[in-house]
């Protein structure tokens, strides 16, 4: 039984029996891990953390030989990304980022770029960044870094260049040129501006993206495409993407290009 330590953000926390908690962490060094914190409920002061979702902690844990449920002996809070009660939209957006990580990422597979992306995105959301821009950027980058990336560099069927107007096929997982649109009659028309936006996001840092101004129609279309893609290819529950429209409208302006 090895003793390991790392930093980890709590994706989920549930009560276990009358005295303990089981938390799912996304850690810097070991990816998604699950641990039991014995006595966390009966003796709250045992751990220097609230053990709630959105909290980033320093962890010390004993690995289990027989299961993926490890024993956490130390959990000290580093930073709390929990939303305040008046930040309803942040709650929806931040919760979606955690849910996507939990659903997409396999257990105990290190992915430091996604770990850093998650923290950067939560920070951007806390700073009142455009919620829609932050979410679509996060979804695109997570798909790319986890190997689920949509095929957007060329036509997914004939591999011809598609720098201009094309069609996005959820079923085929990428763009179709005009000549191949018949491969999926249900594919959605996308503009050259949307294709350029996707490429910019995939090749830019979170801080650079925060300065990007995206046309509202382009942002809405990108959000629709990504939601459909995640539901179809990653079996994400479509209910996760149902952020109330009136709340999204309260997000800071996306801007125009």
Number of C-alpha atoms within 10 A of each C-alpha: 9 8 12 13 17 14 21 26 30 23 24 20 18 14 14 16 10 11 14 18 19 22 25 21 27 31 27 19 17 19 20 24 21 23 22 21 24 20 16 21 18 12 11 14 11 16 19 14 20 15 26 17 20 24 21 26 24 18 20 17 20 17 17 14 10 7 8 13 17 20 18 22 16 18 23 18 19 14 13 17 18 18 17 10 8 8 12 12 21 24 18 19 21 24 19 18 21 19 15 20 19 17 12 16 17 13 16 15 14 18 18 16 13 23 21 12 17 20 16 17 23 23 15 17 24 18 10 14 20 21 26 23 25 23 19 21 26 23 19 20 24 24 20 15 15 15 9 17 17 21 18 21 16 17 23 21 16 11 15 14 15 19 16 13 16 26 22 27 24 22 14 17 17 20 30 32 24 13 12 18 20 11 14 15 10 13 20 17 16 19 17 14 16 20 21 13 20 18 14 15 19 19 11 13 14 20 11 11 18 18 12 17 16 20 16 16 11 19 19 14 16 22 20 13 18 19 20 19 24 21 16 15 14 14 12 18 14 12 8 16 18 10 13 10 8 9 13 16 13 11 16 13 16 20 12 11 10
